[in-house]
Amino acid sequence: MRTTIDLPDSLVKTAMKLSHHRTKTSVIITALEEFIRRNRIQELKKFRGKVDLSLDLSVSRKRQ
């Protein structure tokens, strides 16, 4: 998808330097992937302590 956005040049250059990416596109893609990954982790953390891990899968699958 082609999109035109106005980003602060200093911010993009700093991100390129820190991430060792050579293109602006790769920096933006990496930033979006990281944003999504962190949000998914936060969503999973909501289930902490709410999932019963004492299930015996062989019984629930009727295996012996």
N, C-alpha and C positions, 0 to 999 in steps of 0.2 A: 504494500500500500504506500503510495506516495503522499507525503504530507509536508506542508511547509510550516515551520515553527520558528519563532525568534527566541534564541537562547543566548544568554550572556557568554561572550567569547571566552572570557577568563575562566568561567566555570567549565566549559567544554575542554579547554586546553589543559586545565588542572586534572580533570577526569581522564583525559587521554594519557597524560604523563604518569599518573598513579596506576592506571590499569594496564599500561603498556600496549594499548590498542593503537593502531595506526590510522584508523579512520573514525570520523565522527559517527557514522552509522553503527559501527561495531560497539562504540561506547554507549550509544543510546539503547541498542538492543540488549547489551549486558545489563545496563541499569534497569531496564524494564523487566528482564528475567529475574534479577535480584529482588526487585520490588514485589513481584508476584510470589517468588519463593518465600520471602519473609512474611507476607500476608497469609500464605497457606500454613506456615508454621504457627502463626498466631491463632489461626482457626483451629488447628489441631490441639493446641495447648488448652483450649476451652474444654476438651474432653478429658483432661488429666484427672484421674481419680474417679471417673464416671464409668469406665469400661472395666467389666469383670474379666480379669485375665486368668481366672481359675477354671476356665472351661476345659473339658476333656474333649478334644476334637474327634478322637476315635469313637467316642460314645455318640456324639452328636451326628457323626457320619455313619453310624451303625456298623462300625468296624470292630473287630476283636483282635 
